[in-house]
Amino acid sequence: MKSVLKIALGIILAFTVLIVGCVAIIGAGVDEAVDEVQKESDKTSITQAEYQSVKVGPEGNTRDRIVSRLASRRANRRLRQAT
């Protein structure tokens, strides 16, 4: 009876270690993927100041004009960071 209990306990322990290991591997992979997405998002995002500089209303700012202006600012910012 004692040997059956030891075997059962060993099997439970082995499964526990296996599950914890899988969770750790998956967690590390997800964390790395989140970092990659964040880096990509940082490359294409605008700053709070750029967001607040957008004027809407009767001035006639079209979407294309705003996107063009912000895209040129982003390109300039990338050039400054590269140097």
mmCIF file of the N, C-alpha and C atoms, coordinates in Angstrom:
data_MODEL
# 
_entry.id   MODEL 
# 
loop_
_atom_site.group_PDB 
_atom_site.id 
_atom_site.type_symbol 
_atom_site.label_atom_id 
_atom_site.label_alt_id 
_atom_site.label_comp_id 
_atom_site.label_asym_id 
_atom_site.label_entity_id 
_atom_site.label_seq_id 
_atom_site.pdbx_PDB_ins_code 
_atom_site.Cartn_x 
_atom_site.Cartn_y 
_atom_site.Cartn_z 
_atom_site.occupancy 
_atom_site.B_iso_or_equiv 
_atom_site.pdbx_formal_charge 
_atom_site.auth_seq_id 
_atom_site.auth_comp_id 
_atom_site.auth_asym_id 
_atom_site.auth_atom_id 
_atom_site.pdbx_PDB_model_num 
ATOM 1   N N  . MET A 1 1  ? 0.812   -1.189 0.000   1.00 0.00 ? 1  MET A N  1 
ATOM 2   C CA . MET A 1 1  ? 0.000   0.000  0.000   1.00 0.00 ? 1  MET A CA 1 
ATOM 3   C C  . MET A 1 1  ? 0.861   1.261  0.000   1.00 0.00 ? 1  MET A C  1 
ATOM 4   N N  . LYS A 1 2  ? 1.969   1.252  0.743   1.00 0.00 ? 2  LYS A N  1 
ATOM 5   C CA . LYS A 1 2  ? 2.843   2.412  0.794   1.00 0.00 ? 2  LYS A CA 1 
ATOM 6   C C  . LYS A 1 2  ? 3.493   2.672  -0.562  1.00 0.00 ? 2  LYS A C  1 
ATOM 7   N N  . SER A 1 3  ? 3.853   1.639  -1.282  1.00 0.00 ? 3  SER A N  1 
ATOM 8   C CA . SER A 1 3  ? 4.507   1.819  -2.574  1.00 0.00 ? 3  SER A CA 1 
ATOM 9   C C  . SER A 1 3  ? 3.532   2.408  -3.600  1.00 0.00 ? 3  SER A C  1 
ATOM 10  N N  . VAL A 1 4  ? 2.257   2.040  -3.534  1.00 0.00 ? 4  VAL A N  1 
ATOM 11  C CA . VAL A 1 4  ? 1.249   2.587  -4.435  1.00 0.00 ? 4  VAL A CA 1 
ATOM 12  C C  . VAL A 1 4  ? 1.087   4.093  -4.161  1.00 0.00 ? 4  VAL A C  1 
ATOM 13  N N  . LEU A 1 5  ? 1.084   4.457  -2.904  1.00 0.00 ? 5  LEU A N  1 
ATOM 14  C CA . LEU A 1 5  ? 0.968   5.864  -2.529  1.00 0.00 ? 5  LEU A CA 1 
ATOM 15  C C  . LEU A 1 5  ? 2.181   6.666  -3.011  1.00 0.00 ? 5  LEU A C  1 
ATOM 16  N N  . LYS A 1 6  ? 3.369   6.069  -2.878  1.00 0.00 ? 6  LYS A N  1 
ATOM 17  C CA . LYS A 1 6  ? 4.576   6.746  -3.344  1.00 0.00 ? 6  LYS A CA 1 
ATOM 18  C C  . LYS A 1 6  ? 4.560   6.930  -4.856  1.00 0.00 ? 6  LYS A C  1 
ATOM 19  N N  . ILE A 1 7  ? 4.116   5.927  -5.564  1.00 0.00 ? 7  ILE A N  1 
ATOM 20  C CA . ILE A 1 7  ? 4.041   6.007  -7.026  1.00 0.00 ? 7  ILE A CA 1 
ATOM 21  C C  . ILE A 1 7  ? 3.037   7.081  -7.440  1.00 0.00 ? 7  ILE A C  1 
ATOM 22  N N  . ALA A 1 8  ? 1.874   7.094  -6.807  1.00 0.00 ? 8  ALA A N  1 
ATOM 23  C CA . ALA A 1 8  ? 0.849   8.086  -7.124  1.00 0.00 ? 8  ALA A CA 1 
ATOM 24  C C  . ALA A 1 8  ? 1.358   9.500  -6.825  1.00 0.00 ? 8  ALA A C  1 
ATOM 25  N N  . LEU A 1 9  ? 2.029   9.641  -5.706  1.00 0.00 ? 9  LEU A N  1 
ATOM 26  C CA . LEU A 1 9  ? 2.587   10.945 -5.343  1.00 0.00 ? 9  LEU A CA 1 
ATOM 27  C C  . LEU A 1 9  ? 3.665   11.379 -6.343  1.00 0.00 ? 9  LEU A C  1 
ATOM 28  N N  . GLY A 1 10 ? 4.481   10.456 -6.780  1.00 0.00 ? 10 GLY A N  1 
ATOM 29  C CA . GLY A 1 10 ? 5.514   10.750 -7.779  1.00 0.00 ? 10 GLY A CA 1 
ATOM 30  C C  . GLY A 1 10 ? 4.903   11.176 -9.105  1.00 0.00 ? 10 GLY A C  1 
ATOM 31  N N  . ILE A 1 11 ? 3.837   10.506 -9.515  1.00 0.00 ? 11 ILE A N  1 
ATOM 32  C CA . ILE A 1 11 ? 3.164   10.860 -10.775 1.00 0.00 ? 11 ILE A CA 1 
ATOM 33  C C  . ILE A 1 11 ? 2.545   12.255 -10.671 1.00 0.00 ? 11 ILE A C  1 
ATOM 34  N N  . ILE A 1 12 ? 1.901   12.534 -9.559  1.00 0.00 ? 12 ILE A N  1 
ATOM 35  C CA . ILE A 1 12 ? 1.298   13.856 -9.357  1.00 0.00 ? 12 ILE A CA 1 
ATOM 36  C C  . ILE A 1 12 ? 2.380   14.932 -9.372  1.00 0.00 ? 12 ILE A C  1 
ATOM 37  N N  . LEU A 1 13 ? 3.484   14.680 -8.715  1.00 0.00 ? 13 LEU A N  1 
ATOM 38  C CA . LEU A 1 13 ? 4.586   15.634 -8.686  1.00 0.00 ? 13 LEU A CA 1 
ATOM 39  C C  . LEU A 1 13 ? 5.162   15.855 -10.088 1.00 0.00 ? 13 LEU A C  1 
ATOM 40  N N  . ALA A 1 14 ? 5.306   14.787 -10.853 1.00 0.00 ? 14 ALA A N  1 
ATOM 41  C CA . ALA A 1 14 ? 5.842   14.903 -12.212 1.00 0.00 ? 14 ALA A CA 1 
ATOM 42  C C  . ALA A 1 14 ? 4.915   15.742 -13.088 1.00 0.00 ? 14 ALA A C  1 
ATOM 43  N N  . PHE A 1 15 ? 3.599   15.512 -12.998 1.00 0.00 ? 15 PHE A N  1 
ATOM 44  C CA . PHE A 1 15 ? 2.654   16.304 -13.778 1.00 0.00 ? 15 PHE A CA 1 
ATOM 45  C C  . PHE A 1 15 ? 2.664   17.773 -13.346 1.00 0.00 ? 15 PHE A C  1 
ATOM 46  N N  . THR A 1 16 ? 2.813   18.002 -12.066 1.00 0.00 ? 16 THR A N  1 
ATOM 47  C CA . THR A 1 16 ? 2.862   19.375 -11.565 1.00 0.00 ? 16 THR A CA 1 
ATOM 48  C C  . THR A 1 16 ? 4.082   20.102 -12.129 1.00 0.00 ? 16 THR A C  1 
ATOM 49  N N  . VAL A 1 17 ? 5.226   19.456 -12.104 1.00 0.00 ? 17 VAL A N  1 
ATOM 50  C CA . VAL A 1 17 ? 6.450   20.050 -12.653 1.00 0.00 ? 17 VAL A CA 1 
ATOM 51  C C  . VAL A 1 17 ? 6.291   20.292 -14.154 1.00 0.00 ? 17 VAL A C  1 
ATOM 52  N N  . LEU A 1 18 ? 5.683   19.359 -14.856 1.00 0.00 ? 18 LEU A N  1 
ATOM 53  C CA . LEU A 1 18 ? 5.464   19.494 -16.295 1.00 0.00 ? 18 LEU A CA 1 
ATOM 54  C C  . LEU A 1 18 ? 4.561   20.691 -16.598 1.00 0.00 ? 18 LEU A C  1 
ATOM 55  N N  . ILE A 1 19 ? 3.483   20.821 -15.872 1.00 0.00 ? 19 ILE A N  1 
ATOM 56  C CA . ILE A 1 19 ? 2.545   21.923 -16.108 1.00 0.00 ? 19 ILE A CA 1 
ATOM 57  C C  . ILE A 1 19 ? 3.190   23.265 -15.783 1.00 0.00 ? 19 ILE A C  1 
ATOM 58  N N  . VAL A 1 20 ? 3.904   23.349 -14.672 1.00 0.00 ? 20 VAL A N  1 
ATOM 59  C CA . VAL A 1 20 ? 4.574   24.598 -14.304 1.00 0.00 ? 20 VAL A CA 1 
ATOM 60  C C  . VAL A 1 20 ? 5.622   24.976 -15.353 1.00 0.00 ? 20 VAL A C  1 
ATOM 61  N N  . GLY A 1 21 ? 6.348   24.015 -15.854 1.00 0.00 ? 21 GLY A N  1 
ATOM 62  C CA . GLY A 1 21 ? 7.339   24.273 -16.898 1.00 0.00 ? 21 GLY A CA 1 
ATOM 63  C C  . GLY A 1 21 ? 6.701   24.794 -18.176 1.00 0.00 ? 21 GLY A C  1 
ATOM 64  N N  . CYS A 1 22 ? 5.589   24.195 -18.578 1.00 0.00 ? 22 CYS A N  1 
ATOM 65  C CA . CYS A 1 22 ? 4.887   24.657 -19.784 1.00 0.00 ? 22 CYS A CA 1 
ATOM 66  C C  . CYS A 1 22 ? 4.371   26.080 -19.604 1.00 0.00 ? 22 CYS A C  1 
ATOM 67  N N  . VAL A 1 23 ? 3.821   26.372 -18.442 1.00 0.00 ? 23 VAL A N  1 
ATOM 68  C CA . VAL A 1 23 ? 3.321   27.724 -18.180 1.00 0.00 ? 23 VAL A CA 1 
ATOM 69  C C  . VAL A 1 23 ? 4.464   28.725 -18.226 1.00 0.00 ? 23 VAL A C  1 
ATOM 70  N N  . ALA A 1 24 ? 5.614   28.381 -17.689 1.00 0.00 ? 24 ALA A N  1 
ATOM 71  C CA . ALA A 1 24 ? 6.764   29.286 -17.705 1.00 0.00 ? 24 ALA A CA 1 
ATOM 72  C C  . ALA A 1 24 ? 7.241   29.547 -19.134 1.00 0.00 ? 24 ALA A C  1 
ATOM 73  N N  . ILE A 1 25 ? 7.287   28.518 -19.959 1.00 0.00 ? 25 ILE A N  1 
ATOM 74  C CA . ILE A 1 25 ? 7.727   28.673 -21.350 1.00 0.00 ? 25 ILE A CA 1 
ATOM 75  C C  . ILE A 1 25 ? 6.745   29.531 -22.131 1.00 0.00 ? 25 ILE A C  1 
ATOM 76  N N  . ILE A 1 26 ? 5.452   29.273 -21.967 1.00 0.00 ? 26 ILE A N  1 
ATOM 77  C CA . ILE A 1 26 ? 4.436   30.053 -22.670 1.00 0.00 ? 26 ILE A CA 1 
ATOM 78  C C  . ILE A 1 26 ? 4.466   31.504 -22.194 1.00 0.00 ? 26 ILE A C  1 
ATOM 79  N N  . GLY A 1 27 ? 4.609   31.702 -20.902 1.00 0.00 ? 27 GLY A N  1 
ATOM 80  C CA . GLY A 1 27 ? 4.663   33.060 -20.358 1.00 0.00 ? 27 GLY A CA 1 
ATOM 81  C C  . GLY A 1 27 ? 5.840   33.844 -20.908 1.00 0.00 ? 27 GLY A C  1 
ATOM 82  N N  . ALA A 1 28 ? 6.983   33.210 -21.025 1.00 0.00 ? 28 ALA A N  1 
ATOM 83  C CA . ALA A 1 28 ? 8.162   33.889 -21.574 1.00 0.00 ? 28 ALA A CA 1 
ATOM 84  C C  . ALA A 1 28 ? 7.944   34.255 -23.041 1.00 0.00 ? 28 ALA A C  1 
ATOM 85  N N  . GLY A 1 29 ? 7.326   33.367 -23.789 1.00 0.00 ? 29 GLY A N  1 
ATOM 86  C CA . GLY A 1 29 ? 7.044   33.646 -25.204 1.00 0.00 ? 29 GLY A CA 1 
ATOM 87  C C  . GLY A 1 29 ? 6.066   34.787 -25.376 1.00 0.00 ? 29 GLY A C  1 
ATOM 88  N N  . VAL A 1 30 ? 5.035   34.822 -24.548 1.00 0.00 ? 30 VAL A N  1 
ATOM 89  C CA . VAL A 1 30 ? 4.049   35.901 -24.617 1.00 0.00 ? 30 VAL A CA 1 
ATOM 90  C C  . VAL A 1 30 ? 4.700   37.228 -24.252 1.00 0.00 ? 30 VAL A C  1 
ATOM 91  N N  . ASP A 1 31 ? 5.540   37.231 -23.243 1.00 0.00 ? 31 ASP A N  1 
ATOM 92  C CA . ASP A 1 31 ? 6.214   38.456 -22.819 1.00 0.00 ? 31 ASP A CA 1 
ATOM 93  C C  . ASP A 1 31 ? 7.094   39.005 -23.946 1.00 0.00 ? 31 ASP A C  1 
ATOM 94  N N  . GLU A 1 32 ? 7.788   38.119 -24.628 1.00 0.00 ? 32 GLU A N  1 
ATOM 95  C CA . GLU A 1 32 ? 8.638   38.544 -25.742 1.00 0.00 ? 32 GLU A CA 1 
ATOM 96  C C  . GLU A 1 32 ? 7.797   39.094 -26.887 1.00 0.00 ? 32 GLU A C  1 
ATOM 97  N N  . ALA A 1 33 ? 6.660   38.463 -27.159 1.00 0.00 ? 33 ALA A N  1 
ATOM 98  C CA . ALA A 1 33 ? 5.779   38.942 -28.224 1.00 0.00 ? 33 ALA A CA 1 
ATOM 99  C C  . ALA A 1 33 ? 5.207   40.312 -27.887 1.00 0.00 ? 33 ALA A C  1 
ATOM 100 N N  . VAL A 1 34 ? 4.851   40.521 -26.638 1.00 0.00 ? 34 VAL A N  1 
ATOM 101 C CA . VAL A 1 34 ? 4.332   41.825 -26.209 1.00 0.00 ? 34 VAL A CA 1 
ATOM 102 C C  . VAL A 1 34 ? 5.396   42.902 -26.392 1.00 0.00 ? 34 VAL A C  1 
ATOM 103 N N  . ASP A 1 35 ? 6.638   42.599 -26.067 1.00 0.00 ? 35 ASP A N  1 
ATOM 104 C CA . ASP A 1 35 ? 7.724   43.564 -26.252 1.00 0.00 ? 35 ASP A CA 1 
ATOM 105 C C  . ASP A 1 35 ? 7.890   43.932 -27.718 1.00 0.00 ? 35 ASP A C  1 
ATOM 106 N N  . GLU A 1 36 ? 7.798   42.946 -28.604 1.00 0.00 ? 36 GLU A N  1 
ATOM 107 C CA . GLU A 1 36 ? 7.924   43.206 -30.041 1.00 0.00 ? 36 GLU A CA 1 
ATOM 108 C C  . GLU A 1 36 ? 6.794   44.098 -30.535 1.00 0.00 ? 36 GLU A C  1 
ATOM 109 N N  . VAL A 1 37 ? 5.575   43.816 -30.098 1.00 0.00 ? 37 VAL A N  1 
ATOM 110 C CA . VAL A 1 37 ? 4.429   44.627 -30.511 1.00 0.00 ? 37 VAL A CA 1 
ATOM 111 C C  . VAL A 1 37 ? 4.576   46.050 -29.995 1.00 0.00 ? 37 VAL A C  1 
ATOM 112 N N  . GLN A 1 38 ? 5.048   46.203 -28.774 1.00 0.00 ? 38 GLN A N  1 
ATOM 113 C CA . GLN A 1 38 ? 5.233   47.535 -28.200 1.00 0.00 ? 38 GLN A CA 1 
ATOM 114 C C  . GLN A 1 38 ? 6.281   48.329 -28.970 1.00 0.00 ? 38 GLN A C  1 
ATOM 115 N N  . LYS A 1 39 ? 7.377   47.683 -29.360 1.00 0.00 ? 39 LYS A N  1 
ATOM 116 C CA . LYS A 1 39 ? 8.409   48.369 -30.144 1.00 0.00 ? 39 LYS A CA 1 
ATOM 117 C C  . LYS A 1 39 ? 7.852   48.827 -31.482 1.00 0.00 ? 39 LYS A C  1 
ATOM 118 N N  . GLU A 1 40 ? 7.077   47.971 -32.131 1.00 0.00 ? 40 GLU A N  1 
ATOM 119 C CA . GLU A 1 40 ? 6.488   48.321 -33.420 1.00 0.00 ? 40 GLU A CA 1 
ATOM 120 C C  . GLU A 1 40 ? 5.480   49.459 -33.262 1.00 0.00 ? 40 GLU A C  1 
ATOM 121 N N  . SER A 1 41 ? 4.719   49.414 -32.197 1.00 0.00 ? 41 SER A N  1 
ATOM 122 C CA . SER A 1 41 ? 3.743   50.471 -31.933 1.00 0.00 ? 41 SER A CA 1 
ATOM 123 C C  . SER A 1 41 ? 4.435   51.799 -31.666 1.00 0.00 ? 41 SER A C  1 
ATOM 124 N N  . ASP A 1 42 ? 5.554   51.768 -30.951 1.00 0.00 ? 42 ASP A N  1 
ATOM 125 C CA . ASP A 1 42 ? 6.299   52.993 -30.666 1.00 0.00 ? 42 ASP A CA 1 
ATOM 126 C C  . ASP A 1 42 ? 6.832   53.639 -31.948 1.00 0.00 ? 42 ASP A C  1 
ATOM 127 N N  . LYS A 1 43 ? 7.156   52.826 -32.935 1.00 0.00 ? 43 LYS A N  1 
ATOM 128 C CA . LYS A 1 43 ? 7.672   53.364 -34.192 1.00 0.00 ? 43 LYS A CA 1 
ATOM 129 C C  . LYS A 1 43 ? 6.602   54.134 -34.961 1.00 0.00 ? 43 LYS A C  1 
ATOM 130 N N  . THR A 1 44 ? 5.356   53.734 -34.840 1.00 0.00 ? 44 THR A N  1 
ATOM 131 C CA . THR A 1 44 ? 4.306   54.321 -35.667 1.00 0.00 ? 44 THR A CA 1 
ATOM 132 C C  . THR A 1 44 ? 3.373   55.252 -34.904 1.00 0.00 ? 44 THR A C  1 
ATOM 133 N N  . SER A 1 45 ? 3.582   55.431 -33.620 1.00 0.00 ? 45 SER A N  1 
ATOM 134 C CA . SER A 1 45 ? 2.665   56.257 -32.833 1.00 0.00 ? 45 SER A CA 1 
ATOM 135 C C  . SER A 1 45 ? 3.055   57.728 -32.882 1.00 0.00 ? 45 SER A C  1 
ATOM 136 N N  . ILE A 1 46 ? 2.104   58.572 -32.513 1.00 0.00 ? 46 ILE A N  1 
ATOM 137 C CA . ILE A 1 46 ? 2.375   60.000 -32.423 1.00 0.00 ? 46 ILE A CA 1 
ATOM 138 C C  . ILE A 1 46 ? 2.458   60.378 -30.956 1.00 0.00 ? 46 ILE A C  1 
ATOM 139 N N  . THR A 1 47 ? 3.087   61.516 -30.678 1.00 0.00 ? 47 THR A N  1 
ATOM 140 C CA . THR A 1 47 ? 3.229   61.961 -29.297 1.00 0.00 ? 47 THR A CA 1 
ATOM 141 C C  . THR A 1 47 ? 1.942   62.659 -28.849 1.00 0.00 ? 47 THR A C  1 
ATOM 142 N N  . GLN A 1 48 ? 1.837   62.884 -27.554 1.00 0.00 ? 48 GLN A N  1 
ATOM 143 C CA . GLN A 1 48 ? 0.679   63.590 -27.011 1.00 0.00 ? 48 GLN A CA 1 
ATOM 144 C C  . GLN A 1 48 ? 0.610   65.012 -27.566 1.00 0.00 ? 48 GLN A C  1 
ATOM 145 N N  . ALA A 1 49 ? 1.762   65.657 -27.702 1.00 0.00 ? 49 ALA A N  1 
ATOM 146 C CA . ALA A 1 49 ? 1.797   67.021 -28.248 1.00 0.00 ? 49 ALA A CA 1 
ATOM 147 C C  . ALA A 1 49 ? 1.295   67.045 -29.695 1.00 0.00 ? 49 ALA A C  1 
ATOM 148 N N  . GLU A 1 50 ? 1.683   66.052 -30.487 1.00 0.00 ? 50 GLU A N  1 
ATOM 149 C CA . GLU A 1 50 ? 1.204   65.984 -31.868 1.00 0.00 ? 50 GLU A CA 1 
ATOM 150 C C  . GLU A 1 50 ? -0.305  65.776 -31.909 1.00 0.00 ? 50 GLU A C  1 
ATOM 151 N N  . TYR A 1 51 ? -0.795  64.931 -31.034 1.00 0.00 ? 51 TYR A N  1 
ATOM 152 C CA . TYR A 1 51 ? -2.232  64.676 -30.967 1.00 0.00 ? 51 TYR A CA 1 
ATOM 153 C C  . TYR A 1 51 ? -2.984  65.962 -30.626 1.00 0.00 ? 51 TYR A C  1 
ATOM 154 N N  . GLN A 1 52 ? -2.480  66.703 -29.649 1.00 0.00 ? 52 GLN A N  1 
ATOM 155 C CA . GLN A 1 52 ? -3.154  67.923 -29.224 1.00 0.00 ? 52 GLN A CA 1 
ATOM 156 C C  . GLN A 1 52 ? -3.015  69.052 -30.240 1.00 0.00 ? 52 GLN A C  1 
ATOM 157 N N  . SER A 1 53 ? -2.034  68.964 -31.127 1.00 0.00 ? 53 SER A N  1 
ATOM 158 C CA . SER A 1 53 ? -1.843  70.017 -32.125 1.00 0.00 ? 53 SER A CA 1 
ATOM 159 C C  . SER A 1 53 ? -2.832  69.920 -33.282 1.00 0.00 ? 53 SER A C  1 
ATOM 160 N N  . VAL A 1 54 ? -3.534  68.807 -33.388 1.00 0.00 ? 54 VAL A N  1 
ATOM 161 C CA . VAL A 1 54 ? -4.483  68.630 -34.488 1.00 0.00 ? 54 VAL A CA 1 
ATOM 162 C C  . VAL A 1 54 ? -5.714  69.491 -34.223 1.00 0.00 ? 54 VAL A C  1 
ATOM 163 N N  . LYS A 1 55 ? -5.996  70.386 -35.156 1.00 0.00 ? 55 LYS A N  1 
ATOM 164 C CA . LYS A 1 55 ? -7.156  71.265 -35.042 1.00 0.00 ? 55 LYS A CA 1 
ATOM 165 C C  . LYS A 1 55 ? -8.275  70.700 -35.908 1.00 0.00 ? 55 LYS A C  1 
ATOM 166 N N  . VAL A 1 56 ? -9.432  70.596 -35.328 1.00 0.00 ? 56 VAL A N  1 
ATOM 167 C CA . VAL A 1 56 ? -10.596 70.135 -36.077 1.00 0.00 ? 56 VAL A CA 1 
ATOM 168 C C  . VAL A 1 56 ? -11.621 71.254 -36.098 1.00 0.00 ? 56 VAL A C  1 
ATOM 169 N N  . GLY A 1 57 ? -12.483 71.198 -37.059 1.00 0.00 ? 57 GLY A N  1 
ATOM 170 C CA . GLY A 1 57 ? -13.528 72.206 -37.136 1.00 0.00 ? 57 GLY A CA 1 
ATOM 171 C C  . GLY A 1 57 ? -13.510 72.931 -38.464 1.00 0.00 ? 57 GLY A C  1 
ATOM 172 N N  . PRO A 1 58 ? -13.897 74.192 -38.433 1.00 0.00 ? 58 PRO A N  1 
ATOM 173 C CA . PRO A 1 58 ? -14.061 74.930 -39.692 1.00 0.00 ? 58 PRO A CA 1 
ATOM 174 C C  . PRO A 1 58 ? -12.752 75.283 -40.393 1.00 0.00 ? 58 PRO A C  1 
ATOM 175 N N  . GLU A 1 59 ? -11.595 74.992 -39.777 1.00 0.00 ? 59 GLU A N  1 
ATOM 176 C CA . GLU A 1 59 ? -10.321 75.300 -40.439 1.00 0.00 ? 59 GLU A CA 1 
ATOM 177 C C  . GLU A 1 59 ? -10.147 74.496 -41.720 1.00 0.00 ? 59 GLU A C  1 
ATOM 178 N N  . GLY A 1 60 ? -10.874 73.424 -41.849 1.00 0.00 ? 60 GLY A N  1 
ATOM 179 C CA . GLY A 1 60 ? -10.821 72.635 -43.070 1.00 0.00 ? 60 GLY A CA 1 
ATOM 180 C C  . GLY A 1 60 ? -9.710  71.606 -43.110 1.00 0.00 ? 60 GLY A C  1 
ATOM 181 N N  . ASN A 1 61 ? -9.204  71.195 -41.958 1.00 0.00 ? 61 ASN A N  1 
ATOM 182 C CA . ASN A 1 61 ? -8.188  70.145 -41.937 1.00 0.00 ? 61 ASN A CA 1 
ATOM 183 C C  . ASN A 1 61 ? -8.808  68.836 -42.400 1.00 0.00 ? 61 ASN A C  1 
ATOM 184 N N  . THR A 1 62 ? -8.272  68.310 -43.460 1.00 0.00 ? 62 THR A N  1 
ATOM 185 C CA . THR A 1 62 ? -8.756  67.018 -43.934 1.00 0.00 ? 62 THR A CA 1 
ATOM 186 C C  . THR A 1 62 ? -7.901  65.920 -43.320 1.00 0.00 ? 62 THR A C  1 
ATOM 187 N N  . ARG A 1 63 ? -8.411  64.728 -43.357 1.00 0.00 ? 63 ARG A N  1 
ATOM 188 C CA . ARG A 1 63 ? -7.675  63.589 -42.811 1.00 0.00 ? 63 ARG A CA 1 
ATOM 189 C C  . ARG A 1 63 ? -6.336  63.445 -43.520 1.00 0.00 ? 63 ARG A C  1 
ATOM 190 N N  . ASP A 1 64 ? -6.328  63.568 -44.836 1.00 0.00 ? 64 ASP A N  1 
ATOM 191 C CA . ASP A 1 64 ? -5.090  63.407 -45.604 1.00 0.00 ? 64 ASP A CA 1 
ATOM 192 C C  . ASP A 1 64 ? -4.050  64.459 -45.218 1.00 0.00 ? 64 ASP A C  1 
ATOM 193 N N  . ARG A 1 65 ? -4.488  65.697 -44.990 1.00 0.00 ? 65 ARG A N  1 
ATOM 194 C CA . ARG A 1 65 ? -3.569  66.767 -44.606 1.00 0.00 ? 65 ARG A CA 1 
ATOM 195 C C  . ARG A 1 65 ? -2.950  66.479 -43.233 1.00 0.00 ? 65 ARG A C  1 
ATOM 196 N N  . ILE A 1 66 ? -3.771  66.016 -42.307 1.00 0.00 ? 66 ILE A N  1 
ATOM 197 C CA . ILE A 1 66 ? -3.274  65.707 -40.962 1.00 0.00 ? 66 ILE A CA 1 
ATOM 198 C C  . ILE A 1 66 ? -2.306  64.534 -40.998 1.00 0.00 ? 66 ILE A C  1 
ATOM 199 N N  . VAL A 1 67 ? -2.662  63.486 -41.715 1.00 0.00 ? 67 VAL A N  1 
ATOM 200 C CA . VAL A 1 67 ? -1.784  62.307 -41.812 1.00 0.00 ? 67 VAL A CA 1 
ATOM 201 C C  . VAL A 1 67 ? -0.461  62.689 -42.457 1.00 0.00 ? 67 VAL A C  1 
ATOM 202 N N  . SER A 1 68 ? -0.506  63.513 -43.489 1.00 0.00 ? 68 SER A N  1 
ATOM 203 C CA . SER A 1 68 ? 0.714   63.944 -44.169 1.00 0.00 ? 68 SER A CA 1 
ATOM 204 C C  . SER A 1 68 ? 1.612   64.733 -43.221 1.00 0.00 ? 68 SER A C  1 
ATOM 205 N N  . ARG A 1 69 ? 1.017   65.656 -42.463 1.00 0.00 ? 69 ARG A N  1 
ATOM 206 C CA . ARG A 1 69 ? 1.806   66.478 -41.539 1.00 0.00 ? 69 ARG A CA 1 
ATOM 207 C C  . ARG A 1 69 ? 2.441   65.621 -40.447 1.00 0.00 ? 69 ARG A C  1 
ATOM 208 N N  . LEU A 1 70 ? 1.664   64.711 -39.873 1.00 0.00 ? 70 LEU A N  1 
ATOM 209 C CA . LEU A 1 70 ? 2.196   63.874 -38.797 1.00 0.00 ? 70 LEU A CA 1 
ATOM 210 C C  . LEU A 1 70 ? 3.229   62.879 -39.315 1.00 0.00 ? 70 LEU A C  1 
ATOM 211 N N  . ALA A 1 71 ? 3.042   62.385 -40.537 1.00 0.00 ? 71 ALA A N  1 
ATOM 212 C CA . ALA A 1 71 ? 4.013   61.445 -41.106 1.00 0.00 ? 71 ALA A CA 1 
ATOM 213 C C  . ALA A 1 71 ? 5.351   62.137 -41.324 1.00 0.00 ? 71 ALA A C  1 
ATOM 214 N N  . SER A 1 72 ? 5.326   63.403 -41.762 1.00 0.00 ? 72 SER A N  1 
ATOM 215 C CA . SER A 1 72 ? 6.595   64.101 -41.974 1.00 0.00 ? 72 SER A CA 1 
ATOM 216 C C  . SER A 1 72 ? 7.276   64.374 -40.634 1.00 0.00 ? 72 SER A C  1 
ATOM 217 N N  . ARG A 1 73 ? 6.514   64.678 -39.599 1.00 0.00 ? 73 ARG A N  1 
ATOM 218 C CA . ARG A 1 73 ? 7.102   64.873 -38.270 1.00 0.00 ? 73 ARG A CA 1 
ATOM 219 C C  . ARG A 1 73 ? 7.724   63.576 -37.763 1.00 0.00 ? 73 ARG A C  1 
ATOM 220 N N  . ARG A 1 74 ? 7.048   62.465 -37.996 1.00 0.00 ? 74 ARG A N  1 
ATOM 221 C CA . ARG A 1 74 ? 7.569   61.169 -37.556 1.00 0.00 ? 74 ARG A CA 1 
ATOM 222 C C  . ARG A 1 74 ? 8.885   60.863 -38.268 1.00 0.00 ? 74 ARG A C  1 
ATOM 223 N N  . ALA A 1 75 ? 8.950   61.153 -39.561 1.00 0.00 ? 75 ALA A N  1 
ATOM 224 C CA . ALA A 1 75 ? 10.183  60.912 -40.318 1.00 0.00 ? 75 ALA A CA 1 
ATOM 225 C C  . ALA A 1 75 ? 11.311  61.780 -39.777 1.00 0.00 ? 75 ALA A C  1 
ATOM 226 N N  . ASN A 1 76 ? 11.017  63.035 -39.466 1.00 0.00 ? 76 ASN A N  1 
ATOM 227 C CA . ASN A 1 76 ? 12.039  63.916 -38.892 1.00 0.00 ? 76 ASN A CA 1 
ATOM 228 C C  . ASN A 1 76 ? 12.508  63.413 -37.538 1.00 0.00 ? 76 ASN A C  1 
ATOM 229 N N  . ARG A 1 77 ? 11.578  62.915 -36.730 1.00 0.00 ? 77 ARG A N  1 
ATOM 230 C CA . ARG A 1 77 ? 11.939  62.400 -35.404 1.00 0.00 ? 77 ARG A CA 1 
ATOM 231 C C  . ARG A 1 77 ? 12.847  61.180 -35.544 1.00 0.00 ? 77 ARG A C  1 
ATOM 232 N N  . ARG A 1 78 ? 12.551  60.312 -36.514 1.00 0.00 ? 78 ARG A N  1 
ATOM 233 C CA . ARG A 1 78 ? 13.405  59.134 -36.727 1.00 0.00 ? 78 ARG A CA 1 
ATOM 234 C C  . ARG A 1 78 ? 14.797  59.547 -37.169 1.00 0.00 ? 78 ARG A C  1 
ATOM 235 N N  . LEU A 1 79 ? 14.884  60.577 -38.007 1.00 0.00 ? 79 LEU A N  1 
ATOM 236 C CA . LEU A 1 79 ? 16.201  61.051 -38.438 1.00 0.00 ? 79 LEU A CA 1 
ATOM 237 C C  . LEU A 1 79 ? 17.003  61.588 -37.266 1.00 0.00 ? 79 LEU A C  1 
ATOM 238 N N  . ARG A 1 80 ? 16.349  62.343 -36.378 1.00 0.00 ? 80 ARG A N  1 
ATOM 239 C CA . ARG A 1 80 ? 17.050  62.878 -35.205 1.00 0.00 ? 80 ARG A CA 1 
ATOM 240 C C  . ARG A 1 80 ? 17.517  61.758 -34.292 1.00 0.00 ? 80 ARG A C  1 
ATOM 241 N N  . GLN A 1 81 ? 16.727  60.714 -34.131 1.00 0.00 ? 81 GLN A N  1 
ATOM 242 C CA . GLN A 1 81 ? 17.111  59.612 -33.265 1.00 0.00 ? 81 GLN A CA 1 
ATOM 243 C C  . GLN A 1 81 ? 18.267  58.818 -33.846 1.00 0.00 ? 81 GLN A C  1 
ATOM 244 N N  . ALA A 1 82 ? 18.352  58.771 -35.169 1.00 0.00 ? 82 ALA A N  1 
ATOM 245 C CA . ALA A 1 82 ? 19.411  58.001 -35.829 1.00 0.00 ? 82 ALA A CA 1 
ATOM 246 C C  . ALA A 1 82 ? 20.768  58.692 -35.722 1.00 0.00 ? 82 ALA A C  1 
ATOM 247 N N  . THR A 1 83 ? 20.761  59.995 -35.540 1.00 0.00 ? 83 THR A N  1 
ATOM 248 C CA . THR A 1 83 ? 22.038  60.715 -35.491 1.00 0.00 ? 83 THR A CA 1 
ATOM 249 C C  . THR A 1 83 ? 22.505  60.945 -34.093 1.00 0.00 ? 83 THR A C  1 
# 
